[in-house]
């Protein structure tokens, strides 16, 4: 699994790209590539969990979506992540 953490600034430019971004995220989820994703409650950023260990798949998904390069959006972390306690339905063991 690969975790992506985003940081958002107050720049509203990203909001114009958000509907298309959410459509692409839904497609990735339907394909089984994106396990889950969404903004933090305070809107300071977001977390995406990709259900792959292939960094090139995640990089391609990020590169294909203009949202990730929008003013107001910063990709802070793209890093492999392992569940140590508990479980996420649909996640690879």
C-alpha positions as CSV (number, residue, x, y, z in Angstrom):
1,X,0.0,0.0,0.0
2,X,1.2,3.5,-0.7
3,X,0.1,6.6,1.3
4,X,-0.1,10.0,-0.3
5,X,-0.4,13.1,1.9
6,X,-1.4,16.4,0.5
7,X,-1.3,19.9,2.0
8,X,-3.7,22.7,1.0
9,X,-3.2,26.4,1.2
10,X,-5.9,29.1,1.2
11,X,-5.5,29.5,-2.6
12,X,-9.0,28.8,-4.1
13,X,-7.6,27.8,-7.5
14,X,-7.6,24.1,-6.7
15,X,-11.4,24.2,-6.2
16,X,-12.0,24.6,-9.9
17,X,-10.1,21.3,-10.6
18,X,-11.7,19.4,-7.7
19,X,-14.8,18.0,-9.6
20,X,-12.6,16.4,-12.3
21,X,-10.1,15.2,-9.6
22,X,-12.9,13.5,-7.7
23,X,-14.1,11.8,-10.9
24,X,-10.6,10.5,-11.6
25,X,-10.3,9.3,-8.0
26,X,-13.6,7.4,-8.3
27,X,-12.3,5.7,-11.5
28,X,-9.1,4.7,-9.8
29,X,-11.2,3.3,-6.9
30,X,-13.4,1.4,-9.3
31,X,-10.2,-0.1,-10.9
32,X,-9.0,-1.2,-7.5
33,X,-6.0,1.1,-7.6
34,X,-7.2,3.7,-5.0
35,X,-8.4,2.1,-1.7
36,X,-9.6,5.3,-0.2
37,X,-9.0,9.1,-0.2
38,X,-10.4,12.3,1.2
39,X,-9.7,15.6,2.8
40,X,-8.9,16.1,6.5
41,X,-11.8,17.5,8.5
42,X,-10.0,20.9,8.8
43,X,-9.4,21.1,5.0
44,X,-5.7,21.5,5.6
45,X,-4.9,18.6,3.3
46,X,-5.9,15.1,2.3
47,X,-4.8,11.4,2.6
48,X,-5.0,8.9,-0.2
49,X,-4.3,5.2,0.2
50,X,-3.4,3.3,-2.9
51,X,-3.8,-0.4,-2.9
52,X,-0.6,-1.1,-4.7
53,X,3.1,-1.3,-3.8
54,X,4.1,-0.2,-7.3
55,X,5.3,3.4,-6.9
56,X,5.2,3.9,-10.7
57,X,1.4,3.3,-10.7
58,X,0.9,5.9,-8.0
59,X,3.3,8.4,-9.7
60,X,1.4,7.9,-13.0
61,X,-2.0,8.5,-11.2
62,X,-0.6,11.7,-9.7
63,X,0.9,12.9,-13.0
64,X,-2.3,12.3,-14.9
65,X,-4.4,14.5,-12.6
66,X,-3.8,18.3,-12.9
67,X,-5.2,18.8,-9.4
68,X,-1.9,17.6,-7.8
69,X,0.0,20.4,-9.5
70,X,-2.7,23.1,-8.9
71,X,-2.0,26.3,-6.9
72,X,-2.9,25.5,-3.4
73,X,-2.1,21.8,-3.5
74,X,1.2,20.4,-2.4
75,X,2.1,16.7,-2.5
76,X,3.9,16.3,0.8
77,X,4.5,12.6,1.1
78,X,4.3,9.6,-1.3
79,X,5.5,6.6,0.7
80,X,4.9,2.9,1.2
81,X,2.7,2.2,4.2
82,X,2.0,-1.0,6.1
83,X,-0.9,-1.8,8.4
84,X,0.6,-2.9,11.7
85,X,-2.6,-2.9,13.8
86,X,-6.1,-3.5,12.7
87,X,-7.4,-4.0,9.2
88,X,-8.9,-2.1,6.3
89,X,-11.5,-3.9,4.3
90,X,-10.3,-4.4,0.8
91,X,-6.7,-3.8,1.6
92,X,-4.1,-6.4,0.6
93,X,-2.7,-8.3,3.6
